[in-house]
């Protein structure tokens, strides 16, 4: 079996951490039990490009239990947990191609290694796997029955491919399931981003001014948790509706050019490019801390920052100090890559439980239904979303009410008024 990881001797530590995560992934455990019995993925090769974390390891175990052959590479050069990669190779016999801190060329060589296993299903987080297979391995796309996409940024890229009619197989947008983005993007990003910023800096948030750029689901979660830690939160937005929502949620809203002067912490979660630019860095206070929790490392204009700096040094793990020409110092976390995965461990297992339950059930769905799907981006079937919500509530021991017959009738009638 081919693989490329940092150090196989880390496997034992990885195994224990994977076991720890599994304890908080009850929905995935239930699916694993059923998959082990029914083998819905027998004969299917899955190529996955995901953050190599303890939660991802548990998803890989479920797919394998379902009968799939799986190969895994990283979806970000800085998010790989090397002990997890080692355990997947040693204990689950899964070919993993991922090393934390790998350079750009190795990152893509690892994606190619997964594509060369000739997957029938691609599982992506950011669409780098799909974009590479479409640009460099077009001949292999005819054997792909479908793919899944984990994140907002990836779904946006894939929709662009579908609109330009270059997408060669159907994709299920796992991100858009309610049991995914309501929870993972909001509570997952909220908690893990604060976790990453604190682990990297050990700074106090209480009493600080925390600027959140972007008020999508991730921004909402991050703003809520920053406020919970005692920070005064400023939101920046380009969308008037989201900006209005942020105002009514009680945050200050202003352009980044104004927020730049007053923030102590800045974190981008927009999915867009060059959100904090050189002119903004030049306005920041001495000691400002700047991070990104959006998928790609393009939200901060680090080239521009370098150009207006006289000195750059690593001052502690995951913290780079830039001394500007105006003598102020700006601290960038985790090289502008996803701070929650690079400086912490990503979202907690309890939310990844639902995200990855969607991934597993969508693979099963594709094995049954791919033939009737077109080469476009599909939502997760409503029944899968509902089923996952039900299983999660069940696992939490929470019961809910059921509609009475009278209520059902009322909801489907239009005649009845006051
Ligand atoms: N994305 C965000 N958090 C994650 C995690 N813990 N595992 C895999 N992908 C993630």
Boltz pocket constraint, residues with backbone or C-beta under 6 A from the ligand:
constraints:
  - pocket:
      binder: B
      contacts: [[A, 50], [A, 51], [A, 52], [A, 53], [A, 54], [A, 55], [A, 56], [A, 188], [A, 341], [A, 345], [A, 346], [A, 347], [A, 348], [A, 349], [A, 352]]
      max_distance: 6.0
